[in-house]
Amino acid sequence: MSHLFEPLQIGRLALANRIVIAPMCQYSAVEGTPGDWHMIHLGHLALSGAGLLVVEATAVSPEGRITPSDLGLYSDANEAGLARILKAIRAHAPIAVAMQLAHAGRKASSRVPWEGGAQISSVAPDGWKAEAPSALPHAAGEEPPAALDSAGLERVRAAFVQAAQRAVRLGIDGLEIHAAHGYLLHQFLSPLANRREDRYGGSLENRMRFPLEVFDAVRATVPAELPVWVRVSATDWVPDGWDIEGTVAFAHALKARGCAAIHVSSGGVSPAQKISLGPGYQVPYAARVKAEVGLPTIAVGLITEPEQAESIVAQGEADAVCLARAMLYDPRWPWHAAARLGARVSAPKQYWRSQPREFKDLFEGARTGQR
């Protein structure tokens, strides 16, 4: 029996297997509202056979978007656009669907990647003033963000709560709070981005305070049966930055507050980062969080081969593996993994006839006939 294709429980959410589709920004929304691209993109990923699909970083406010084209969940139009897509997914796929709630912080007001990704001036027609823990720009020469005051902190907390309430109305299966990749909540955690001198800066306890407040506020506003978890960057890959020791402490604090899982990534807070890339390069961080904290842990980062993913789960380094670029390149990755690992996978009945002759028991419940 393949370990990768064993069921997994995240809180009260039961997953058919341990393959997670990562939240991947598409930069294709209009004022935060998804359209036909998201229907096509999320629709075909929903048919992949993975256990969980996490919708891309979804901004909790207009100011929290990375780019003007980011997906959002801060308006009725945003909610209606997502409702249309989720209705289609629910009609045709058994996959669990979660949503990642996010705020870009000082990395907001940027061009989309295929236009270079540079900062957009706050005085440009399509730009705005970014907000962050401290008035420190992401990169030298950039316009500094506005440091959030107490009213700003309350506004951001409220935006996460309101977006979570909209997600509940949408019938989402889980919520992931984005505290990784150099965005707002990661900025609070990292001493590279947080130079505050109040109760939200300085010590590790103080730097964790606002991200934990956001988690508490979201956890308190959604039903008890809806799992809420957090994506973290385990290290900044910069000396004197956020590190694995802080990540373990943060994960312990989240566990005490009812966090359902930890999704372990890394980097993103500084252009000075020096990342040691290689297959599964972030897995050791996930393994340490899993061993020391004991929450269900999701590993991500250059996990591309079925045997590699199987080994990560079988050896107890993580409870699930998350794929991003590999899933875009091969949206049927879970089918191919099941075939290579001798497992079975869910596939839409319209595709049952594609089951290869050499894998006669690959698709669960498959049966066909024709006259």
Contacts in CASP RR format, 6 or more apart in sequence:
PFRMAT RR
TARGET T0000
AUTHOR 0000-0000-0000
METHOD contacts of the structure
MODEL  1
MSHLFEPLQIGRLALANRIVIAPMCQYSAVEGTPGDWHMIHLGHLALSGA
GLLVVEATAVSPEGRITPSDLGLYSDANEAGLARILKAIRAHAPIAVAMQ
LAHAGRKASSRVPWEGGAQISSVAPDGWKAEAPSALPHAAGEEPPAALDS
AGLERVRAAFVQAAQRAVRLGIDGLEIHAAHGYLLHQFLSPLANRREDRY
GGSLENRMRFPLEVFDAVRATVPAELPVWVRVSATDWVPDGWDIEGTVAF
AHALKARGCAAIHVSSGGVSPAQKISLGPGYQVPYAARVKAEVGLPTIAV
GLITEPEQAESIVAQGEADAVCLARAMLYDPRWPWHAAARLGARVSAPKQ
YWRSQPREFKDLFEGARTGQR
1 343 0 8 1.000
2 310 0 8 1.000
2 338 0 8 1.000
2 341 0 8 1.000
2 342 0 8 1.000
2 343 0 8 1.000
3 18 0 8 1.000
3 310 0 8 1.000
3 313 0 8 1.000
3 314 0 8 1.000
4 17 0 8 1.000
4 18 0 8 1.000
4 19 0 8 1.000
4 306 0 8 1.000
4 309 0 8 1.000
4 310 0 8 1.000
4 313 0 8 1.000
4 314 0 8 1.000
4 321 0 8 1.000
4 337 0 8 1.000
4 341 0 8 1.000
4 343 0 8 1.000
5 17 0 8 1.000
5 18 0 8 1.000
5 337 0 8 1.000
5 338 0 8 1.000
5 341 0 8 1.000
5 343 0 8 1.000
5 344 0 8 1.000
5 345 0 8 1.000
6 17 0 8 1.000
6 18 0 8 1.000
6 313 0 8 1.000
7 14 0 8 1.000
7 15 0 8 1.000
7 16 0 8 1.000
7 17 0 8 1.000
8 14 0 8 1.000
8 15 0 8 1.000
8 17 0 8 1.000
8 18 0 8 1.000
8 296 0 8 1.000
8 319 0 8 1.000
8 320 0 8 1.000
9 15 0 8 1.000
9 296 0 8 1.000
10 52 0 8 1.000
10 174 0 8 1.000
10 227 0 8 1.000
10 229 0 8 1.000
10 260 0 8 1.000
10 261 0 8 1.000
10 296 0 8 1.000
11 227 0 8 1.000
11 260 0 8 1.000
11 261 0 8 1.000
11 296 0 8 1.000
12 225 0 8 1.000
12 226 0 8 1.000
12 227 0 8 1.000
13 96 0 8 1.000
13 173 0 8 1.000
13 174 0 8 1.000
13 227 0 8 1.000
13 260 0 8 1.000
15 51 0 8 1.000
15 52 0 8 1.000
15 96 0 8 1.000
15 320 0 8 1.000
16 49 0 8 1.000
16 51 0 8 1.000
16 94 0 8 1.000
16 346 0 8 1.000
17 49 0 8 1.000
17 50 0 8 1.000
17 51 0 8 1.000
17 334 0 8 1.000
17 343 0 8 1.000
17 345 0 8 1.000
18 51 0 8 1.000
18 313 0 8 1.000
18 319 0 8 1.000
18 320 0 8 1.000
18 321 0 8 1.000
19 49 0 8 1.000
19 50 0 8 1.000
19 51 0 8 1.000
19 52 0 8 1.000
19 309 0 8 1.000
19 320 0 8 1.000
19 321 0 8 1.000
19 323 0 8 1.000
19 333 0 8 1.000
19 334 0 8 1.000
19 337 0 8 1.000
20 50 0 8 1.000
20 51 0 8 1.000
20 52 0 8 1.000
20 53 0 8 1.000
20 54 0 8 1.000
20 298 0 8 1.000
20 300 0 8 1.000
20 320 0 8 1.000
20 321 0 8 1.000
20 322 0 8 1.000
20 323 0 8 1.000
21 45 0 8 1.000
21 48 0 8 1.000
21 50 0 8 1.000
21 52 0 8 1.000
21 53 0 8 1.000
21 54 0 8 1.000
21 322 0 8 1.000
21 323 0 8 1.000
21 324 0 8 1.000
21 327 0 8 1.000
22 54 0 8 1.000
22 300 0 8 1.000
22 322 0 8 1.000
22 323 0 8 1.000
22 324 0 8 1.000
22 327 0 8 1.000
23 54 0 8 1.000
23 55 0 8 1.000
23 56 0 8 1.000
23 57 0 8 1.000
23 100 0 8 1.000
23 176 0 8 1.000
23 178 0 8 1.000
23 231 0 8 1.000
24 56 0 8 1.000
24 324 0 8 1.000
24 328 0 8 1.000
25 56 0 8 1.000
25 57 0 8 1.000
25 66 0 8 1.000
25 70 0 8 1.000
25 71 0 8 1.000
26 37 0 8 1.000
26 38 0 8 1.000
26 41 0 8 1.000
26 56 0 8 1.000
26 71 0 8 1.000
27 66 0 8 1.000
27 67 0 8 1.000
27 69 0 8 1.000
27 70 0 8 1.000
27 112 0 8 1.000
27 113 0 8 1.000
27 114 0 8 1.000
28 34 0 8 1.000
28 35 0 8 1.000
28 37 0 8 1.000
28 38 0 8 1.000
28 41 0 8 1.000
28 69 0 8 1.000
29 35 0 8 1.000
29 38 0 8 1.000
29 69 0 8 1.000
29 70 0 8 1.000
29 71 0 8 1.000
29 72 0 8 1.000
29 78 0 8 1.000
30 69 0 8 1.000
31 62 0 8 1.000
31 75 0 8 1.000
31 77 0 8 1.000
31 78 0 8 1.000
32 59 0 8 1.000
32 62 0 8 1.000
32 65 0 8 1.000
32 69 0 8 1.000
32 70 0 8 1.000
32 71 0 8 1.000
32 72 0 8 1.000
32 74 0 8 1.000
32 75 0 8 1.000
32 77 0 8 1.000
32 78 0 8 1.000
33 72 0 8 1.000
33 75 0 8 1.000
33 77 0 8 1.000
33 78 0 8 1.000
33 80 0 8 1.000
33 81 0 8 1.000
34 71 0 8 1.000
34 78 0 8 1.000
34 81 0 8 1.000
34 82 0 8 1.000
34 85 0 8 1.000
35 81 0 8 1.000
35 85 0 8 1.000
38 71 0 8 1.000
38 85 0 8 1.000
39 84 0 8 1.000
39 85 0 8 1.000
39 88 0 8 1.000
42 53 0 8 1.000
42 55 0 8 1.000
42 85 0 8 1.000
42 89 0 8 1.000
43 85 0 8 1.000
43 88 0 8 1.000
43 89 0 8 1.000
43 92 0 8 1.000
43 93 0 8 1.000
44 331 0 8 1.000
45 53 0 8 1.000
45 327 0 8 1.000
45 331 0 8 1.000
46 53 0 8 1.000
46 89 0 8 1.000
46 92 0 8 1.000
46 93 0 8 1.000
46 95 0 8 1.000
46 97 0 8 1.000
47 92 0 8 1.000
47 93 0 8 1.000
47 331 0 8 1.000
47 347 0 8 1.000
47 348 0 8 1.000
47 351 0 8 1.000
48 95 0 8 1.000
48 327 0 8 1.000
48 331 0 8 1.000
48 332 0 8 1.000
48 333 0 8 1.000
48 334 0 8 1.000
48 335 0 8 1.000
49 95 0 8 1.000
49 334 0 8 1.000
49 335 0 8 1.000
49 345 0 8 1.000
49 346 0 8 1.000
49 347 0 8 1.000
50 95 0 8 1.000
50 323 0 8 1.000
50 327 0 8 1.000
50 333 0 8 1.000
50 334 0 8 1.000
51 95 0 8 1.000
51 96 0 8 1.000
51 334 0 8 1.000
52 95 0 8 1.000
52 96 0 8 1.000
52 97 0 8 1.000
52 98 0 8 1.000
52 173 0 8 1.000
52 320 0 8 1.000
53 89 0 8 1.000
53 95 0 8 1.000
53 96 0 8 1.000
53 97 0 8 1.000
53 98 0 8 1.000
54 97 0 8 1.000
54 98 0 8 1.000
54 99 0 8 1.000
54 100 0 8 1.000
54 176 0 8 1.000
54 322 0 8 1.000
55 71 0 8 1.000
55 82 0 8 1.000
55 97 0 8 1.000
55 98 0 8 1.000
55 99 0 8 1.000
55 100 0 8 1.000
56 71 0 8 1.000
56 100 0 8 1.000
57 66 0 8 1.000
57 70 0 8 1.000
57 71 0 8 1.000
57 100 0 8 1.000
57 102 0 8 1.000
57 178 0 8 1.000
57 183 0 8 1.000
58 71 0 8 1.000
58 72 0 8 1.000
58 73 0 8 1.000
58 99 0 8 1.000
58 100 0 8 1.000
58 101 0 8 1.000
58 102 0 8 1.000
58 163 0 8 1.000
59 65 0 8 1.000
59 66 0 8 1.000
59 70 0 8 1.000
59 71 0 8 1.000
59 72 0 8 1.000
59 73 0 8 1.000
59 74 0 8 1.000
59 102 0 8 1.000
59 103 0 8 1.000
59 104 0 8 1.000
60 72 0 8 1.000
60 73 0 8 1.000
60 74 0 8 1.000
60 101 0 8 1.000
60 102 0 8 1.000
60 103 0 8 1.000
60 156 0 8 1.000
60 159 0 8 1.000
60 160 0 8 1.000
60 162 0 8 1.000
60 163 0 8 1.000
61 74 0 8 1.000
61 103 0 8 1.000
61 155 0 8 1.000
61 156 0 8 1.000
61 159 0 8 1.000
62 74 0 8 1.000
62 128 0 8 1.000
63 103 0 8 1.000
63 105 0 8 1.000
63 108 0 8 1.000
63 128 0 8 1.000
63 129 0 8 1.000
63 130 0 8 1.000
63 131 0 8 1.000
64 70 0 8 1.000
64 102 0 8 1.000
64 103 0 8 1.000
64 104 0 8 1.000
64 105 0 8 1.000
64 108 0 8 1.000
64 131 0 8 1.000
64 184 0 8 1.000
65 72 0 8 1.000
65 104 0 8 1.000
65 108 0 8 1.000
65 109 0 8 1.000
66 104 0 8 1.000
66 107 0 8 1.000
66 108 0 8 1.000
66 110 0 8 1.000
66 183 0 8 1.000
67 109 0 8 1.000
67 110 0 8 1.000
67 111 0 8 1.000
67 112 0 8 1.000
67 117 0 8 1.000
68 120 0 8 1.000
68 126 0 8 1.000
68 127 0 8 1.000
69 112 0 8 1.000
70 104 0 8 1.000
71 78 0 8 1.000
72 78 0 8 1.000
72 163 0 8 1.000
73 79 0 8 1.000
73 82 0 8 1.000
73 99 0 8 1.000
73 101 0 8 1.000
73 163 0 8 1.000
73 166 0 8 1.000
73 167 0 8 1.000
74 159 0 8 1.000
74 162 0 8 1.000
74 163 0 8 1.000
78 166 0 8 1.000
79 166 0 8 1.000
79 169 0 8 1.000
79 170 0 8 1.000
82 170 0 8 1.000
83 170 0 8 1.000
86 97 0 8 1.000
86 170 0 8 1.000
86 171 0 8 1.000
86 172 0 8 1.000
89 95 0 8 1.000
89 97 0 8 1.000
92 348 0 8 1.000
93 348 0 8 1.000
94 346 0 8 1.000
95 346 0 8 1.000
96 173 0 8 1.000
96 174 0 8 1.000
97 172 0 8 1.000
97 173 0 8 1.000
97 174 0 8 1.000
98 172 0 8 1.000
98 173 0 8 1.000
98 174 0 8 1.000
98 175 0 8 1.000
98 176 0 8 1.000
99 167 0 8 1.000
99 170 0 8 1.000
99 172 0 8 1.000
99 174 0 8 1.000
99 175 0 8 1.000
99 176 0 8 1.000
100 175 0 8 1.000
100 176 0 8 1.000
100 177 0 8 1.000
100 178 0 8 1.000
100 231 0 8 1.000
101 160 0 8 1.000
101 163 0 8 1.000
101 164 0 8 1.000
101 167 0 8 1.000
101 175 0 8 1.000
101 176 0 8 1.000
101 177 0 8 1.000
101 178 0 8 1.000
101 218 0 8 1.000
102 178 0 8 1.000
102 183 0 8 1.000
102 184 0 8 1.000
103 156 0 8 1.000
103 159 0 8 1.000
103 160 0 8 1.000
103 178 0 8 1.000
103 183 0 8 1.000
103 184 0 8 1.000
103 185 0 8 1.000
104 110 0 8 1.000
104 130 0 8 1.000
104 183 0 8 1.000
104 184 0 8 1.000
105 130 0 8 1.000
105 131 0 8 1.000
105 132 0 8 1.000
105 145 0 8 1.000
105 183 0 8 1.000
105 184 0 8 1.000
105 187 0 8 1.000
106 130 0 8 1.000
106 131 0 8 1.000
106 132 0 8 1.000
106 136 0 8 1.000
106 137 0 8 1.000
106 138 0 8 1.000
106 144 0 8 1.000
106 145 0 8 1.000
106 184 0 8 1.000
106 187 0 8 1.000
106 193 0 8 1.000
107 130 0 8 1.000
107 138 0 8 1.000
107 182 0 8 1.000
107 183 0 8 1.000
108 128 0 8 1.000
108 130 0 8 1.000
108 131 0 8 1.000
108 145 0 8 1.000
109 119 0 8 1.000
109 120 0 8 1.000
109 121 0 8 1.000
109 122 0 8 1.000
109 127 0 8 1.000
109 128 0 8 1.000
109 129 0 8 1.000
109 130 0 8 1.000
110 117 0 8 1.000
110 118 0 8 1.000
110 119 0 8 1.000
110 120 0 8 1.000
111 117 0 8 1.000
111 118 0 8 1.000
111 119 0 8 1.000
111 120 0 8 1.000
119 138 0 8 1.000
119 139 0 8 1.000
119 142 0 8 1.000
119 143 0 8 1.000
120 126 0 8 1.000
120 127 0 8 1.000
120 128 0 8 1.000
121 127 0 8 1.000
121 143 0 8 1.000
122 128 0 8 1.000
122 129 0 8 1.000
122 130 0 8 1.000
122 143 0 8 1.000
129 143 0 8 1.000
129 145 0 8 1.000
129 146 0 8 1.000
130 143 0 8 1.000
130 145 0 8 1.000
130 146 0 8 1.000
131 145 0 8 1.000
131 146 0 8 1.000
131 147 0 8 1.000
131 148 0 8 1.000
131 152 0 8 1.000
131 156 0 8 1.000
131 184 0 8 1.000
132 145 0 8 1.000
132 146 0 8 1.000
132 147 0 8 1.000
132 148 0 8 1.000
132 184 0 8 1.000
132 187 0 8 1.000
132 193 0 8 1.000
133 147 0 8 1.000
133 148 0 8 1.000
133 184 0 8 1.000
133 187 0 8 1.000
133 188 0 8 1.000
133 193 0 8 1.000
133 194 0 8 1.000
133 195 0 8 1.000
133 196 0 8 1.000
133 200 0 8 1.000
133 201 0 8 1.000
133 210 0 8 1.000
134 147 0 8 1.000
134 193 0 8 1.000
134 194 0 8 1.000
134 195 0 8 1.000
134 196 0 8 1.000
135 144 0 8 1.000
135 145 0 8 1.000
135 146 0 8 1.000
135 147 0 8 1.000
136 144 0 8 1.000
136 145 0 8 1.000
136 193 0 8 1.000
136 195 0 8 1.000
137 143 0 8 1.000
137 144 0 8 1.000
137 145 0 8 1.000
138 270 0 8 1.000
138 271 0 8 1.000
139 271 0 8 1.000
147 196 0 8 1.000
148 156 0 8 1.000
153 200 0 8 1.000
153 210 0 8 1.000
156 184 0 8 1.000
156 214 0 8 1.000
157 213 0 8 1.000
157 214 0 8 1.000
157 217 0 8 1.000
158 217 0 8 1.000
160 177 0 8 1.000
160 214 0 8 1.000
160 217 0 8 1.000
160 218 0 8 1.000
161 217 0 8 1.000
161 218 0 8 1.000
161 221 0 8 1.000
164 175 0 8 1.000
164 218 0 8 1.000
164 221 0 8 1.000
164 222 0 8 1.000
165 221 0 8 1.000
165 222 0 8 1.000
167 174 0 8 1.000
167 175 0 8 1.000
167 222 0 8 1.000
168 222 0 8 1.000
168 223 0 8 1.000
168 226 0 8 1.000
172 226 0 8 1.000
173 226 0 8 1.000
174 226 0 8 1.000
174 227 0 8 1.000
174 228 0 8 1.000
174 229 0 8 1.000
175 218 0 8 1.000
175 222 0 8 1.000
175 226 0 8 1.000
175 227 0 8 1.000
175 228 0 8 1.000
175 229 0 8 1.000
176 228 0 8 1.000
176 229 0 8 1.000
176 230 0 8 1.000
176 231 0 8 1.000
176 263 0 8 1.000
177 185 0 8 1.000
177 211 0 8 1.000
177 214 0 8 1.000
177 215 0 8 1.000
177 218 0 8 1.000
177 228 0 8 1.000
177 229 0 8 1.000
177 230 0 8 1.000
177 231 0 8 1.000
178 185 0 8 1.000
178 231 0 8 1.000
179 185 0 8 1.000
179 186 0 8 1.000
179 189 0 8 1.000
179 211 0 8 1.000
179 230 0 8 1.000
179 231 0 8 1.000
179 232 0 8 1.000
179 233 0 8 1.000
179 250 0 8 1.000
180 186 0 8 1.000
180 231 0 8 1.000
180 232 0 8 1.000
180 233 0 8 1.000
180 263 0 8 1.000
180 265 0 8 1.000
180 266 0 8 1.000
180 267 0 8 1.000
180 268 0 8 1.000
181 231 0 8 1.000
181 233 0 8 1.000
181 265 0 8 1.000
181 267 0 8 1.000
181 268 0 8 1.000
181 269 0 8 1.000
182 190 0 8 1.000
182 193 0 8 1.000
182 233 0 8 1.000
182 267 0 8 1.000
182 268 0 8 1.000
182 269 0 8 1.000
185 210 0 8 1.000
185 211 0 8 1.000
185 214 0 8 1.000
186 193 0 8 1.000
186 232 0 8 1.000
186 233 0 8 1.000
186 242 0 8 1.000
186 268 0 8 1.000
186 269 0 8 1.000
187 193 0 8 1.000
187 194 0 8 1.000
187 269 0 8 1.000
188 194 0 8 1.000
188 200 0 8 1.000
188 201 0 8 1.000
188 207 0 8 1.000
188 208 0 8 1.000
188 209 0 8 1.000
188 210 0 8 1.000
188 211 0 8 1.000
189 207 0 8 1.000
189 208 0 8 1.000
189 211 0 8 1.000
189 242 0 8 1.000
189 246 0 8 1.000
189 250 0 8 1.000
190 207 0 8 1.000
190 236 0 8 1.000
190 241 0 8 1.000
190 242 0 8 1.000
190 269 0 8 1.000
190 270 0 8 1.000
191 202 0 8 1.000
191 207 0 8 1.000
191 240 0 8 1.000
191 241 0 8 1.000
191 242 0 8 1.000
192 236 0 8 1.000
192 238 0 8 1.000
192 240 0 8 1.000
192 241 0 8 1.000
192 242 0 8 1.000
192 269 0 8 1.000
192 270 0 8 1.000
193 269 0 8 1.000
193 270 0 8 1.000
194 200 0 8 1.000
194 201 0 8 1.000
194 202 0 8 1.000
194 207 0 8 1.000
195 201 0 8 1.000
196 202 0 8 1.000
196 206 0 8 1.000
198 206 0 8 1.000
199 206 0 8 1.000
199 209 0 8 1.000
200 206 0 8 1.000
200 207 0 8 1.000
200 209 0 8 1.000
200 210 0 8 1.000
201 207 0 8 1.000
201 209 0 8 1.000
204 246 0 8 1.000
204 249 0 8 1.000
208 249 0 8 1.000
208 250 0 8 1.000
208 253 0 8 1.000
211 230 0 8 1.000
211 250 0 8 1.000
212 250 0 8 1.000
212 253 0 8 1.000
212 254 0 8 1.000
212 257 0 8 1.000
215 228 0 8 1.000
215 230 0 8 1.000
215 254 0 8 1.000
215 257 0 8 1.000
215 259 0 8 1.000
216 257 0 8 1.000
218 228 0 8 1.000
219 228 0 8 1.000
219 257 0 8 1.000
219 258 0 8 1.000
219 259 0 8 1.000
222 228 0 8 1.000
227 260 0 8 1.000
227 261 0 8 1.000
228 258 0 8 1.000
228 259 0 8 1.000
228 260 0 8 1.000
229 259 0 8 1.000
229 260 0 8 1.000
229 261 0 8 1.000
229 262 0 8 1.000
229 263 0 8 1.000
229 296 0 8 1.000
230 254 0 8 1.000
230 259 0 8 1.000
230 261 0 8 1.000
230 262 0 8 1.000
230 263 0 8 1.000
231 263 0 8 1.000
231 264 0 8 1.000
231 265 0 8 1.000
232 247 0 8 1.000
232 250 0 8 1.000
232 251 0 8 1.000
232 262 0 8 1.000
232 263 0 8 1.000
232 264 0 8 1.000
232 265 0 8 1.000
233 242 0 8 1.000
233 247 0 8 1.000
233 265 0 8 1.000
233 266 0 8 1.000
233 267 0 8 1.000
233 268 0 8 1.000
233 269 0 8 1.000
234 243 0 8 1.000
234 244 0 8 1.000
234 247 0 8 1.000
234 264 0 8 1.000
234 265 0 8 1.000
234 266 0 8 1.000
234 282 0 8 1.000
234 285 0 8 1.000
234 286 0 8 1.000
234 288 0 8 1.000
234 289 0 8 1.000
235 241 0 8 1.000
235 242 0 8 1.000
235 243 0 8 1.000
235 244 0 8 1.000
235 247 0 8 1.000
235 266 0 8 1.000
235 267 0 8 1.000
235 285 0 8 1.000
236 242 0 8 1.000
236 243 0 8 1.000
236 266 0 8 1.000
236 267 0 8 1.000
236 268 0 8 1.000
236 269 0 8 1.000
236 270 0 8 1.000
236 273 0 8 1.000
237 266 0 8 1.000
237 267 0 8 1.000
237 273 0 8 1.000
237 274 0 8 1.000
237 275 0 8 1.000
237 276 0 8 1.000
238 269 0 8 1.000
238 270 0 8 1.000
238 272 0 8 1.000
238 273 0 8 1.000
238 274 0 8 1.000
241 269 0 8 1.000
242 269 0 8 1.000
244 285 0 8 1.000
244 288 0 8 1.000
247 264 0 8 1.000
247 285 0 8 1.000
247 289 0 8 1.000
248 288 0 8 1.000
248 289 0 8 1.000
248 292 0 8 1.000
248 293 0 8 1.000
251 259 0 8 1.000
251 262 0 8 1.000
251 289 0 8 1.000
251 292 0 8 1.000
251 293 0 8 1.000
251 295 0 8 1.000
252 292 0 8 1.000
252 293 0 8 1.000
254 262 0 8 1.000
254 295 0 8 1.000
255 293 0 8 1.000
255 294 0 8 1.000
255 295 0 8 1.000
259 295 0 8 1.000
260 295 0 8 1.000
260 296 0 8 1.000
261 295 0 8 1.000
261 296 0 8 1.000
261 297 0 8 1.000
261 298 0 8 1.000
261 319 0 8 1.000
262 286 0 8 1.000
262 289 0 8 1.000
262 293 0 8 1.000
262 295 0 8 1.000
262 296 0 8 1.000
262 297 0 8 1.000
262 298 0 8 1.000
263 297 0 8 1.000
263 298 0 8 1.000
263 300 0 8 1.000
263 322 0 8 1.000
264 282 0 8 1.000
264 285 0 8 1.000
264 286 0 8 1.000
264 289 0 8 1.000
264 297 0 8 1.000
264 298 0 8 1.000
264 299 0 8 1.000
264 300 0 8 1.000
264 318 0 8 1.000
265 282 0 8 1.000
265 300 0 8 1.000
265 301 0 8 1.000
266 275 0 8 1.000
266 282 0 8 1.000
266 285 0 8 1.000
267 273 0 8 1.000
267 275 0 8 1.000
275 281 0 8 1.000
277 302 0 8 1.000
278 302 0 8 1.000
279 302 0 8 1.000
279 303 0 8 1.000
279 304 0 8 1.000
279 305 0 8 1.000
279 308 0 8 1.000
280 299 0 8 1.000
280 301 0 8 1.000
280 302 0 8 1.000
280 303 0 8 1.000
280 308 0 8 1.000
280 312 0 8 1.000
281 301 0 8 1.000
281 302 0 8 1.000
282 299 0 8 1.000
282 300 0 8 1.000
282 301 0 8 1.000
282 302 0 8 1.000
283 299 0 8 1.000
283 301 0 8 1.000
283 303 0 8 1.000
283 312 0 8 1.000
283 317 0 8 1.000
283 318 0 8 1.000
284 317 0 8 1.000
286 297 0 8 1.000
286 298 0 8 1.000
286 299 0 8 1.000
286 300 0 8 1.000
286 317 0 8 1.000
286 318 0 8 1.000
287 297 0 8 1.000
287 299 0 8 1.000
287 316 0 8 1.000
287 317 0 8 1.000
287 318 0 8 1.000
289 295 0 8 1.000
289 297 0 8 1.000
290 297 0 8 1.000
290 316 0 8 1.000
290 317 0 8 1.000
290 318 0 8 1.000
290 319 0 8 1.000
296 319 0 8 1.000
296 320 0 8 1.000
297 318 0 8 1.000
297 319 0 8 1.000
297 320 0 8 1.000
298 318 0 8 1.000
298 319 0 8 1.000
298 320 0 8 1.000
298 321 0 8 1.000
298 322 0 8 1.000
299 312 0 8 1.000
299 317 0 8 1.000
299 318 0 8 1.000
299 320 0 8 1.000
299 321 0 8 1.000
299 322 0 8 1.000
300 321 0 8 1.000
300 322 0 8 1.000
300 323 0 8 1.000
300 324 0 8 1.000
301 322 0 8 1.000
301 324 0 8 1.000
303 309 0 8 1.000
303 312 0 8 1.000
303 321 0 8 1.000
303 322 0 8 1.000
303 323 0 8 1.000
303 326 0 8 1.000
304 323 0 8 1.000
304 326 0 8 1.000
306 333 0 8 1.000
306 336 0 8 1.000
306 337 0 8 1.000
306 340 0 8 1.000
306 341 0 8 1.000
307 340 0 8 1.000
307 341 0 8 1.000
309 321 0 8 1.000
309 323 0 8 1.000
309 337 0 8 1.000
310 337 0 8 1.000
310 341 0 8 1.000
312 318 0 8 1.000
312 321 0 8 1.000
313 319 0 8 1.000
313 320 0 8 1.000
313 321 0 8 1.000
323 333 0 8 1.000
326 333 0 8 1.000
327 333 0 8 1.000
330 336 0 8 1.000
334 345 0 8 1.000
335 345 0 8 1.000
335 347 0 8 1.000
335 362 0 8 1.000
337 343 0 8 1.000
337 345 0 8 1.000
338 344 0 8 1.000
338 345 0 8 1.000
338 362 0 8 1.000
339 356 0 8 1.000
339 359 0 8 1.000
339 362 0 8 1.000
344 361 0 8 1.000
344 362 0 8 1.000
344 363 0 8 1.000
344 364 0 8 1.000
345 362 0 8 1.000
345 363 0 8 1.000
345 364 0 8 1.000
346 363 0 8 1.000
346 364 0 8 1.000
347 354 0 8 1.000
347 355 0 8 1.000
347 362 0 8 1.000
347 363 0 8 1.000
347 364 0 8 1.000
347 366 0 8 1.000
349 366 0 8 1.000
351 363 0 8 1.000
352 363 0 8 1.000
352 366 0 8 1.000
352 367 0 8 1.000
352 368 0 8 1.000
353 368 0 8 1.000
355 362 0 8 1.000
355 363 0 8 1.000
355 366 0 8 1.000
356 362 0 8 1.000
END
